[in-house]
Amino acid sequence: MWAYPPTRKQLAVTIGVFAAGTALIAVGIHLSFANVAPQQARTKARSDFVKSRLRKYLDD
């Protein structure tokens, strides 16, 4: 049960949980931006493959 005003322990727990959540979000953002280039390369390769297959089928 939380009391108002919060005790020192409750404030410490709140700050700790907030810091942990912030750290998880920061790591997720970092990994997301770090992996953008390989994902874009795979998407472009897949798109080029589909385009070439469609051109092959439609040109024949």
PQR file with spaces between the fields and no chain letter, atoms N, CA, C, O and H, PARSE charges and radii, in Angstrom:
ATOM       1  N    MET     1       0.841   -1.175    0.000 -0.4000 1.5000
ATOM       2  CA   MET     1       0.000    0.000    0.000 -0.0000 2.0000
ATOM       3  C    MET     1       0.885    1.237    0.000  0.5500 1.7000
ATOM       4  O    MET     1       1.870    1.314    0.734 -0.5500 1.4000
ATOM       5  N    TRP     2       0.525    2.185   -0.820 -0.4000 1.5000
ATOM       6  CA   TRP     2       1.293    3.420   -0.914 -0.0000 2.0000
ATOM       7  C    TRP     2       0.689    4.457    0.010  0.5500 1.7000
ATOM       8  O    TRP     2      -0.528    4.621    0.090 -0.5500 1.4000
ATOM       9  H    TRP     2      -0.275    2.123   -1.417  0.4000 1.0000
ATOM      10  N    ALA     3       1.564    5.140    0.694 -0.4000 1.5000
ATOM      11  CA   ALA     3       1.138    6.193    1.602 -0.0000 2.0000
ATOM      12  C    ALA     3       1.472    7.547    0.992  0.5500 1.7000
ATOM      13  O    ALA     3       2.417    7.675    0.213 -0.5500 1.4000
ATOM      14  H    ALA     3       2.553    5.007    0.629  0.4000 1.0000
ATOM      15  N    TYR     4       0.691    8.547    1.351 -0.4000 1.5000
ATOM      16  CA   TYR     4       0.994    9.891    0.894 -0.0000 2.0000
ATOM      17  C    TYR     4       1.245   10.743    2.112  0.5500 1.7000
ATOM      18  O    TYR     4       0.404   10.735    3.011 -0.5500 1.4000
ATOM      19  H    TYR     4      -0.076    8.443    1.983  0.4000 1.0000
ATOM      20  N    PRO     5       2.299   11.453    2.212 -0.5600 1.5000
ATOM      21  CA   PRO     5       3.394   11.534    1.254  0.2800 2.0000
ATOM      22  C    PRO     5       4.221   10.256    1.263  0.5500 1.7000
ATOM      23  O    PRO     5       4.300    9.580    2.289 -0.5500 1.4000
ATOM      24  N    PRO     6       4.842    9.913    0.128 -0.5600 1.5000
ATOM      25  CA   PRO     6       5.584    8.665    0.039  0.2800 2.0000
ATOM      26  C    PRO     6       6.803    8.665    0.971  0.5500 1.7000
ATOM      27  O    PRO     6       7.425    9.694    1.231 -0.5500 1.4000
ATOM      28  N    THR     7       7.108    7.464    1.455 -0.4000 1.5000
ATOM      29  CA   THR     7       8.286    7.313    2.311 -0.0000 2.0000
ATOM      30  C    THR     7       9.537    7.323    1.449  0.5500 1.7000
ATOM      31  O    THR     7       9.451    7.277    0.222 -0.5500 1.4000
ATOM      32  H    THR     7       6.602    6.628    1.244  0.4000 1.0000
ATOM      33  N    ARG     8      10.690    7.383    2.081 -0.4000 1.5000
ATOM      34  CA   ARG     8      11.950    7.364    1.335 -0.0000 2.0000
ATOM      35  C    ARG     8      12.091    6.071    0.537  0.5500 1.7000
ATOM      36  O    ARG     8      12.563    6.088   -0.599 -0.5500 1.4000
ATOM      37  H    ARG     8      10.760    7.421    3.078  0.4000 1.0000
ATOM      38  N    LYS     9      11.684    4.963    1.127 -0.4000 1.5000
ATOM      39  CA   LYS     9      11.787    3.676    0.436 -0.0000 2.0000
ATOM      40  C    LYS     9      10.886    3.664   -0.804  0.5500 1.7000
ATOM      41  O    LYS     9      11.291    3.190   -1.865 -0.5500 1.4000
ATOM      42  H    LYS     9      11.301    4.949    2.051  0.4000 1.0000
ATOM      43  N    GLN    10       9.679    4.183   -0.665 -0.4000 1.5000
ATOM      44  CA   GLN    10       8.766    4.225   -1.799 -0.0000 2.0000
ATOM      45  C    GLN    10       9.306    5.128   -2.919  0.5500 1.7000
ATOM      46  O    GLN    10       9.187    4.800   -4.099 -0.5500 1.4000
ATOM      47  H    GLN    10       9.350    4.569    0.197  0.4000 1.0000
ATOM      48  N    LEU    11       9.892    6.252   -2.542 -0.4000 1.5000
ATOM      49  CA   LEU    11      10.489    7.129   -3.543 -0.0000 2.0000
ATOM      50  C    LEU    11      11.657    6.438   -4.235  0.5500 1.7000
ATOM      51  O    LEU    11      11.820    6.563   -5.448 -0.5500 1.4000
ATOM      52  H    LEU    11       9.988    6.519   -1.583  0.4000 1.0000
ATOM      53  N    ALA    12      12.470    5.712   -3.473 -0.4000 1.5000
ATOM      54  CA   ALA    12      13.610    5.002   -4.058 -0.0000 2.0000
ATOM      55  C    ALA    12      13.130    3.934   -5.040  0.5500 1.7000
ATOM      56  O    ALA    12      13.698    3.784   -6.122 -0.5500 1.4000
ATOM      57  H    ALA    12      12.337    5.611   -2.487  0.4000 1.0000
ATOM      58  N    VAL    13      12.095    3.199   -4.668 -0.4000 1.5000
ATOM      59  CA   VAL    13      11.551    2.167   -5.554 -0.0000 2.0000
ATOM      60  C    VAL    13      10.980    2.808   -6.822  0.5500 1.7000
ATOM      61  O    VAL    13      11.202    2.310   -7.926 -0.5500 1.4000
ATOM      62  H    VAL    13      11.634    3.321   -3.789  0.4000 1.0000
ATOM      63  N    THR    14      10.256    3.894   -6.663 -0.4000 1.5000
ATOM      64  CA   THR    14       9.683    4.590   -7.818 -0.0000 2.0000
ATOM      65  C    THR    14      10.777    5.067   -8.759  0.5500 1.7000
ATOM      66  O    THR    14      10.675    4.876   -9.971 -0.5500 1.4000
ATOM      67  H    THR    14      10.076    4.298   -5.766  0.4000 1.0000
ATOM      68  N    ILE    15      11.808    5.676   -8.226 -0.4000 1.5000
ATOM      69  CA   ILE    15      12.916    6.159   -9.050 -0.0000 2.0000
ATOM      70  C    ILE    15      13.635    4.994   -9.718  0.5500 1.7000
ATOM      71  O    ILE    15      14.018    5.087  -10.884 -0.5500 1.4000
ATOM      72  H    ILE    15      11.891    5.831   -7.242  0.4000 1.0000
ATOM      73  N    GLY    16      13.820    3.898   -8.986 -0.4000 1.5000
ATOM      74  CA   GLY    16      14.479    2.719   -9.556 -0.0000 2.0000
ATOM      75  C    GLY    16      13.698    2.114  -10.702  0.5500 1.7000
ATOM      76  O    GLY    16      14.277    1.777  -11.734 -0.5500 1.4000
ATOM      77  H    GLY    16      13.509    3.823   -8.038  0.4000 1.0000
ATOM      78  N    VAL    17      12.394    1.971  -10.540 -0.4000 1.5000
ATOM      79  CA   VAL    17      11.555    1.407  -11.595 -0.0000 2.0000
ATOM      80  C    VAL    17      11.525    2.346  -12.803  0.5500 1.7000
ATOM      81  O    VAL    17      11.582    1.889  -13.944 -0.5500 1.4000
ATOM      82  H    VAL    17      11.923    2.245   -9.701  0.4000 1.0000
ATOM      83  N    PHE    18      11.435    3.655  -12.557 -0.4000 1.5000
ATOM      84  CA   PHE    18      11.453    4.623  -13.648 -0.0000 2.0000
ATOM      85  C    PHE    18      12.773    4.551  -14.410  0.5500 1.7000
ATOM      86  O    PHE    18      12.785    4.570  -15.641 -0.5500 1.4000
ATOM      87  H    PHE    18      11.388    4.026  -11.630  0.4000 1.0000
ATOM      88  N    ALA    19      13.887    4.467  -13.674 -0.4000 1.5000
ATOM      89  CA   ALA    19      15.202    4.392  -14.315 -0.0000 2.0000
ATOM      90  C    ALA    19      15.348    3.101  -15.127  0.5500 1.7000
ATOM      91  O    ALA    19      15.911    3.119  -16.222 -0.5500 1.4000
ATOM      92  H    ALA    19      13.877    4.451  -12.674  0.4000 1.0000
ATOM      93  N    ALA    20      14.846    1.989  -14.599 -0.4000 1.5000
ATOM      94  CA   ALA    20      14.924    0.722  -15.323 -0.0000 2.0000
ATOM      95  C    ALA    20      14.094    0.791  -16.606  0.5500 1.7000
ATOM      96  O    ALA    20      14.536    0.321  -17.655 -0.5500 1.4000
ATOM      97  H    ALA    20      14.389    1.975  -13.710  0.4000 1.0000
ATOM      98  N    GLY    21      12.913    1.362  -16.532 -0.4000 1.5000
ATOM      99  CA   GLY    21      12.076    1.507  -17.725 -0.0000 2.0000
ATOM     100  C    GLY    21      12.722    2.403  -18.762  0.5500 1.7000
ATOM     101  O    GLY    21      12.699    2.104  -19.956 -0.5500 1.4000
ATOM     102  H    GLY    21      12.554    1.744  -15.680  0.4000 1.0000
ATOM     103  N    THR    22      13.297    3.499  -18.303 -0.4000 1.5000
ATOM     104  CA   THR    22      13.986    4.410  -19.216 -0.0000 2.0000
ATOM     105  C    THR    22      15.165    3.720  -19.889  0.5500 1.7000
ATOM     106  O    THR    22      15.398    3.903  -21.084 -0.5500 1.4000
ATOM     107  H    THR    22      13.316    3.742  -17.333  0.4000 1.0000
ATOM     108  N    ALA    23      15.908    2.923  -19.119 -0.4000 1.5000
ATOM     109  CA   ALA    23      17.058    2.207  -19.680 -0.0000 2.0000
ATOM     110  C    ALA    23      16.599    1.195  -20.732  0.5500 1.7000
ATOM     111  O    ALA    23      17.230    1.071  -21.782 -0.5500 1.4000
ATOM     112  H    ALA    23      15.718    2.774  -18.149  0.4000 1.0000
ATOM     113  N    LEU    24      15.521    0.478  -20.466 -0.4000 1.5000
ATOM     114  CA   LEU    24      15.012   -0.493  -21.435 -0.0000 2.0000
ATOM     115  C    LEU    24      14.569    0.194  -22.731  0.5500 1.7000
ATOM     116  O    LEU    24      14.833   -0.298  -23.828 -0.5500 1.4000
ATOM     117  H    LEU    24      15.009    0.579  -19.613  0.4000 1.0000
ATOM     118  N    ILE    25      13.899    1.326  -22.590 -0.4000 1.5000
ATOM     119  CA   ILE    25      13.472    2.061  -23.780 -0.0000 2.0000
ATOM     120  C    ILE    25      14.681    2.555  -24.562  0.5500 1.7000
ATOM     121  O    ILE    25      14.698    2.481  -25.790 -0.5500 1.4000
ATOM     122  H    ILE    25      13.684    1.726  -21.699  0.4000 1.0000
ATOM     123  N    ALA    26      15.697    3.060  -23.857 -0.4000 1.5000
ATOM     124  CA   ALA    26      16.899    3.556  -24.531 -0.0000 2.0000
ATOM     125  C    ALA    26      17.617    2.434  -25.276  0.5500 1.7000
ATOM     126  O    ALA    26      18.085    2.633  -26.397 -0.5500 1.4000
ATOM     127  H    ALA    26      15.684    3.120  -22.859  0.4000 1.0000
ATOM     128  N    VAL    27      17.707    1.255  -24.659 -0.4000 1.5000
ATOM     129  CA   VAL    27      18.355    0.113  -25.322 -0.0000 2.0000
ATOM     130  C    VAL    27      17.549   -0.302  -26.557  0.5500 1.7000
ATOM     131  O    VAL    27      18.126   -0.607  -27.601 -0.5500 1.4000
ATOM     132  H    VAL    27      17.327    1.093  -23.748  0.4000 1.0000
ATOM     133  N    GLY    28      16.243   -0.313  -26.441 -0.4000 1.5000
ATOM     134  CA   GLY    28      15.396   -0.656  -27.583 -0.0000 2.0000
ATOM     135  C    GLY    28      15.555    0.320  -28.729  0.5500 1.7000
ATOM     136  O    GLY    28      15.627   -0.085  -29.890 -0.5500 1.4000
ATOM     137  H    GLY    28      15.774   -0.065  -25.593  0.4000 1.0000
ATOM     138  N    ILE    29      15.609    1.594  -28.414 -0.4000 1.5000
ATOM     139  CA   ILE    29      15.807    2.606  -29.462 -0.0000 2.0000
ATOM     140  C    ILE    29      17.163    2.426  -30.121  0.5500 1.7000
ATOM     141  O    ILE    29      17.280    2.499  -31.344 -0.5500 1.4000
ATOM     142  H    ILE    29      15.550    1.923  -27.471  0.4000 1.0000
ATOM     143  N    HIS    30      18.186    2.192  -29.310 -0.4000 1.5000
ATOM     144  CA   HIS    30      19.532    1.998  -29.860 -0.0000 2.0000
ATOM     145  C    HIS    30      19.570    0.794  -30.802  0.5500 1.7000
ATOM     146  O    HIS    30      20.097    0.885  -31.910 -0.5500 1.4000
ATOM     147  H    HIS    30      18.091    2.133  -28.317  0.4000 1.0000
ATOM     148  N    LEU    31      19.015   -0.323  -30.362 -0.4000 1.5000
ATOM     149  CA   LEU    31      19.018   -1.520  -31.202 -0.0000 2.0000
ATOM     150  C    LEU    31      18.193   -1.317  -32.464  0.5500 1.7000
ATOM     151  O    LEU    31      18.535   -1.836  -33.527 -0.5500 1.4000
ATOM     152  H    LEU    31      18.587   -0.397  -29.462  0.4000 1.0000
ATOM     153  N    SER    32      17.120   -0.572  -32.345 -0.4000 1.5000
ATOM     154  CA   SER    32      16.281   -0.306  -33.514 -0.0000 2.0000
ATOM     155  C    SER    32      17.057    0.484  -34.556  0.5500 1.7000
ATOM     156  O    SER    32      17.028    0.147  -35.739 -0.5500 1.4000
ATOM     157  H    SER    32      16.843   -0.151  -31.481  0.4000 1.0000
ATOM     158  N    PHE    33      17.743    1.521  -34.130 -0.4000 1.5000
ATOM     159  CA   PHE    33      18.507    2.324  -35.082 -0.0000 2.0000
ATOM     160  C    PHE    33      19.752    1.597  -35.566  0.5500 1.7000
ATOM     161  O    PHE    33      20.187    1.810  -36.698 -0.5500 1.4000
ATOM     162  H    PHE    33      17.766    1.795  -33.168  0.4000 1.0000
ATOM     163  N    ALA    34      20.335    0.742  -34.730 -0.4000 1.5000
ATOM     164  CA   ALA    34      21.542    0.016  -35.128 -0.0000 2.0000
ATOM     165  C    ALA    34      21.230   -1.008  -36.218  0.5500 1.7000
ATOM     166  O    ALA    34      22.096   -1.333  -37.030 -0.5500 1.4000
ATOM     167  H    ALA    34      19.982    0.569  -33.811  0.4000 1.0000
ATOM     168  N    ASN    35      19.995   -1.517  -36.239 -0.4000 1.5000
ATOM     169  CA   ASN    35      19.643   -2.570  -37.187 -0.0000 2.0000
ATOM     170  C    ASN    35      18.846   -2.064  -38.375  0.5500 1.7000
ATOM     171  O    ASN    35      18.270   -2.866  -39.111 -0.5500 1.4000
ATOM     172  H    ASN    35      19.291   -1.252  -35.579  0.4000 1.0000
ATOM     173  N    VAL    36      18.798   -0.763  -38.581 -0.4000 1.5000
ATOM     174  CA   VAL    36      17.999   -0.221  -39.684 -0.0000 2.0000
ATOM     175  C    VAL    36      18.606   -0.577  -41.037  0.5500 1.7000
ATOM     176  O    VAL    36      17.886   -1.004  -41.941 -0.5500 1.4000
ATOM     177  H    VAL    36      19.266   -0.112  -37.984  0.4000 1.0000
ATOM     178  N    ALA    37      19.909   -0.410  -41.190 -0.4000 1.5000
ATOM     179  CA   ALA    37      20.546   -0.634  -42.496 -0.0000 2.0000
ATOM     180  C    ALA    37      20.376   -2.070  -42.995  0.5500 1.7000
ATOM     181  O    ALA    37      20.010   -2.252  -44.156 -0.5500 1.4000
ATOM     182  H    ALA    37      20.494   -0.063  -40.456  0.4000 1.0000
ATOM     183  N    PRO    38      20.624   -3.101  -42.177 -0.5600 1.5000
ATOM     184  CA   PRO    38      20.421   -4.462  -42.683  0.2800 2.0000
ATOM     185  C    PRO    38      18.962   -4.742  -43.067  0.5500 1.7000
ATOM     186  O    PRO    38      18.697   -5.440  -44.046 -0.5500 1.4000
ATOM     187  N    GLN    39      18.029   -4.199  -42.299 -0.4000 1.5000
ATOM     188  CA   GLN    39      16.622   -4.403  -42.626 -0.0000 2.0000
ATOM     189  C    GLN    39      16.274   -3.726  -43.941  0.5500 1.7000
ATOM     190  O    GLN    39      15.539   -4.290  -44.752 -0.5500 1.4000
ATOM     191  H    GLN    39      18.244   -3.632  -41.504  0.4000 1.0000
ATOM     192  N    GLN    40      16.792   -2.524  -44.162 -0.4000 1.5000
ATOM     193  CA   GLN    40      16.527   -1.825  -45.417 -0.0000 2.0000
ATOM     194  C    GLN    40      17.146   -2.577  -46.590  0.5500 1.7000
ATOM     195  O    GLN    40      16.557   -2.637  -47.669 -0.5500 1.4000
ATOM     196  H    GLN    40      17.389   -2.066  -43.503  0.4000 1.0000
ATOM     197  N    ALA    41      18.325   -3.149  -46.384 -0.4000 1.5000
ATOM     198  CA   ALA    41      18.981   -3.909  -47.455 -0.0000 2.0000
ATOM     199  C    ALA    41      18.159   -5.149  -47.807  0.5500 1.7000
ATOM     200  O    ALA    41      17.982   -5.454  -48.987 -0.5500 1.4000
ATOM     201  H    ALA    41      18.803   -3.101  -45.507  0.4000 1.0000
ATOM     202  N    ARG    42      17.658   -5.865  -46.804 -0.4000 1.5000
ATOM     203  CA   ARG    42      16.821   -7.043  -47.071 -0.0000 2.0000
ATOM     204  C    ARG    42      15.539   -6.650  -47.802  0.5500 1.7000
ATOM     205  O    ARG    42      15.113   -7.336  -48.730 -0.5500 1.4000
ATOM     206  H    ARG    42      17.802   -5.618  -45.846  0.4000 1.0000
ATOM     207  N    THR    43      14.928   -5.549  -47.382 -0.4000 1.5000
ATOM     208  CA   THR    43      13.699   -5.091  -48.026 -0.0000 2.0000
ATOM     209  C    THR    43      13.952   -4.714  -49.468  0.5500 1.7000
ATOM     210  O    THR    43      13.154   -5.050  -50.343 -0.5500 1.4000
ATOM     211  H    THR    43      15.274   -4.991  -46.627  0.4000 1.0000
ATOM     212  N    LYS    44      15.051   -4.018  -49.737 -0.4000 1.5000
ATOM     213  CA   LYS    44      15.382   -3.626  -51.110 -0.0000 2.0000
ATOM     214  C    LYS    44      15.665   -4.857  -51.959  0.5500 1.7000
ATOM     215  O    LYS    44      15.217   -4.935  -53.103 -0.5500 1.4000
ATOM     216  H    LYS    44      15.699   -3.745  -49.026  0.4000 1.0000
ATOM     217  N    ALA    45      16.408   -5.823  -51.409 -0.4000 1.5000
ATOM     218  CA   ALA    45      16.706   -7.039  -52.164 -0.0000 2.0000
ATOM     219  C    ALA    45      15.420   -7.802  -52.493  0.5500 1.7000
ATOM     220  O    ALA    45      15.259   -8.297  -53.608 -0.5500 1.4000
ATOM     221  H    ALA    45      16.772   -5.759  -50.480  0.4000 1.0000
ATOM     222  N    ARG    46      14.517   -7.894  -51.533 -0.4000 1.5000
ATOM     223  CA   ARG    46      13.246   -8.579  -51.768 -0.0000 2.0000
ATOM     224  C    ARG    46      12.432   -7.844  -52.814  0.5500 1.7000
ATOM     225  O    ARG    46      11.839   -8.471  -53.693 -0.5500 1.4000
ATOM     226  H    ARG    46      14.647   -7.491  -50.627  0.4000 1.0000
ATOM     227  N    SER    47      12.398   -6.530  -52.732 -0.4000 1.5000
ATOM     228  CA   SER    47      11.650   -5.728  -53.700 -0.0000 2.0000
ATOM     229  C    SER    47      12.230   -5.893  -55.102  0.5500 1.7000
ATOM     230  O    SER    47      11.486   -6.059  -56.069 -0.5500 1.4000
ATOM     231  H    SER    47      12.880   -6.022  -52.018  0.4000 1.0000
ATOM     232  N    ASP    48      13.548   -5.847  -55.212 -0.4000 1.5000
ATOM     233  CA   ASP    48      14.190   -6.025  -56.520 -0.0000 2.0000
ATOM     234  C    ASP    48      13.902   -7.409  -57.091  0.5500 1.7000
ATOM     235  O    ASP    48      13.675   -7.557  -58.292 -0.5500 1.4000
ATOM     236  H    ASP    48      14.152   -5.712  -54.427  0.4000 1.0000
ATOM     237  N    PHE    49      13.911   -8.427  -56.220 -0.4000 1.5000
ATOM     238  CA   PHE    49      13.619   -9.786  -56.661 -0.0000 2.0000
ATOM     239  C    PHE    49      12.194   -9.886  -57.206  0.5500 1.7000
ATOM     240  O    PHE    49      11.962  -10.462  -58.269 -0.5500 1.4000
ATOM     241  H    PHE    49      14.095   -8.307  -55.245  0.4000 1.0000
ATOM     242  N    VAL    50      11.253   -9.321  -56.466 -0.4000 1.5000
ATOM     243  CA   VAL    50       9.854   -9.380  -56.902 -0.0000 2.0000
ATOM     244  C    VAL    50       9.674   -8.622  -58.214  0.5500 1.7000
ATOM     245  O    VAL    50       8.975   -9.090  -59.113 -0.5500 1.4000
ATOM     246  H    VAL    50      11.441   -8.853  -55.603  0.4000 1.0000
ATOM     247  N    LYS    51      10.296   -7.465  -58.323 -0.4000 1.5000
ATOM     248  CA   LYS    51      10.197   -6.695  -59.570 -0.0000 2.0000
ATOM     249  C    LYS    51      10.771   -7.469  -60.761  0.5500 1.7000
ATOM     250  O    LYS    51      10.183   -7.493  -61.842 -0.5500 1.4000
ATOM     251  H    LYS    51      10.863   -7.084  -57.592  0.4000 1.0000
ATOM     252  N    SER    52      11.919   -8.095  -60.544 -0.4000 1.5000
ATOM     253  CA   SER    52      12.524   -8.844  -61.655 -0.0000 2.0000
ATOM     254  C    SER    52      11.665  -10.041  -62.043  0.5500 1.7000
ATOM     255  O    SER    52      11.534  -10.352  -63.227 -0.5500 1.4000
ATOM     256  H    SER    52      12.396   -8.076  -59.665  0.4000 1.0000
ATOM     257  N    ARG    53      11.078  -10.720  -61.051 -0.4000 1.5000
ATOM     258  CA   ARG    53      10.198  -11.857  -61.368 -0.0000 2.0000
ATOM     259  C    ARG    53       8.958  -11.393  -62.129  0.5500 1.7000
ATOM     260  O    ARG    53       8.542  -12.036  -63.092 -0.5500 1.4000
ATOM     261  H    ARG    53      11.185  -10.468  -60.089  0.4000 1.0000
ATOM     262  N    LEU    54       8.373  -10.285  -61.700 -0.4000 1.5000
ATOM     263  CA   LEU    54       7.190   -9.771  -62.390 -0.0000 2.0000
ATOM     264  C    LEU    54       7.536   -9.351  -63.816  0.5500 1.7000
ATOM     265  O    LEU    54       6.778   -9.620  -64.748 -0.5500 1.4000
ATOM     266  H    LEU    54       8.712   -9.763  -60.918  0.4000 1.0000
ATOM     267  N    ARG    55       8.672   -8.698  -63.982 -0.4000 1.5000
ATOM     268  CA   ARG    55       9.082   -8.303  -65.338 -0.0000 2.0000
ATOM     269  C    ARG    55       9.289   -9.537  -66.208  0.5500 1.7000
ATOM     270  O    ARG    55       8.915   -9.546  -67.381 -0.5500 1.4000
ATOM     271  H    ARG    55       9.288   -8.480  -63.225  0.4000 1.0000
ATOM     272  N    LYS    56       9.888  -10.580  -65.628 -0.4000 1.5000
ATOM     273  CA   LYS    56      10.125  -11.810  -66.378 -0.0000 2.0000
ATOM     274  C    LYS    56       8.798  -12.421  -66.818  0.5500 1.7000
ATOM     275  O    LYS    56       8.653  -12.816  -67.975 -0.5500 1.4000
ATOM     276  H    LYS    56      10.192  -10.572  -64.675  0.4000 1.0000
ATOM     277  N    TYR    57       7.836  -12.503  -65.912 -0.4000 1.5000
ATOM     278  CA   TYR    57       6.552  -13.105  -66.257 -0.0000 2.0000
ATOM     279  C    TYR    57       5.756  -12.242  -67.230  0.5500 1.7000
ATOM     280  O    TYR    57       5.098  -12.769  -68.127 -0.5500 1.4000
ATOM     281  H    TYR    57       7.954  -12.183  -64.972  0.4000 1.0000
ATOM     282  N    LEU    58       5.810  -10.934  -67.063 -0.4000 1.5000
ATOM     283  CA   LEU    58       5.006  -10.056  -67.907 -0.0000 2.0000
ATOM     284  C    LEU    58       5.628   -9.836  -69.272  0.5500 1.7000
ATOM     285  O    LEU    58       4.915   -9.572  -70.240 -0.5500 1.4000
ATOM     286  H    LEU    58       6.345  -10.507  -66.335  0.4000 1.0000
ATOM     287  N    ASP    59       6.957   -9.940  -69.368 -0.4000 1.5000
ATOM     288  CA   ASP    59       7.624   -9.744  -70.655 -0.0000 2.0000
ATOM     289  C    ASP    59       7.548  -10.986  -71.545  0.5500 1.7000
ATOM     290  O    ASP    59       7.653  -10.869  -72.766 -0.5500 1.4000
ATOM     291  H    ASP    59       7.537  -10.155  -68.582  0.4000 1.0000
ATOM     292  N    ASP    60       7.373  -12.137  -70.975 -0.4000 1.5000
ATOM     293  CA   ASP    60       7.331  -13.384  -71.758 -0.0000 2.0000
ATOM     294  C    ASP    60       6.068  -13.521  -72.552  0.5500 1.7000
ATOM     295  O    ASP    60       5.888  -14.514  -73.258 -0.5500 1.4000
ATOM     296  H    ASP    60       7.288  -12.231  -69.983  0.4000 1.0000
